[in-house]
Amino acid sequence: MNIIVCKNYAEMSNVAAKMMSELMQKKPNCVLGLATGSTPEGMYASLAEMCERGDISFENVTTVNLDEYYPIAPTNDQSYRYFMNRQLFDRVNINKANTNVPDGTAKDPVAECKRYEQLVSDLGGIDLQILGIGRNGHIGFNEPDTKLMLDTHVTDLTEDTIEANSRFFASANDVPRRALTMGIGTIFKAKKIVVLASGASKKDAVSAMLERTVDTNFPATMLNLHPDVTLICTQDVLD
Ligand code: PGA
């Protein structure tokens, strides 16, 4: 795993945005795998600024997001569709029809996961996948378990994740209990993976990932099996 250590959150965000922008310049019709959460917000702001300046264009870019709560409406301000529109898609020249987030309103969530898996396959995989890392080591909503699913699937959120994400909701009771998420195999279809981590709360998760072992109870450790992963983190994650 390549590691890039940054002095602060702003630098981490800029380094990640630069990596994405270089890919977009080299391959204007690239497929970007995107993530939600607090960590990539600065990167999205930086990409929006680059686009505003005319340095990059999203005109021919396709995006696929990792996951979505279930059930949730896209108009709910805690949905990941809403997050992506606000953080990036509404701020750049992307064709919204080319932005993909699992459908939190699907009547049949299993069929929706099948559709999504096929979509990623039909796109020929992902050129660059951005990942955050949960305090419990989850990637996407692949939560710690004795088995990990390879394909996009419906999953129950762990209490730890519900508690961590309750900061965005009125209370922990309002956090949806389920989600639709790419599986480990879907994520591994990405040619290149970039993991972002910032802040001391990610210390344990990152140090477990850097141990060079794999443990399904710590899904991020699976990334040690992928040939092209770069961790971009702030110094305090490694202290
Ligand atoms: P965060 O979430 O960026 O809000 O810390 C990361 C994650 O849970 O994957």
Boltz pocket constraint, residues with backbone or C-beta under 6 A from the ligand:
constraints:
  - pocket:
      binder: B
      contacts: [[A, 36], [A, 37], [A, 38], [A, 39], [A, 40], [A, 132], [A, 133], [A, 134], [A, 135], [A, 138], [A, 139], [A, 140]]
      max_distance: 6.0
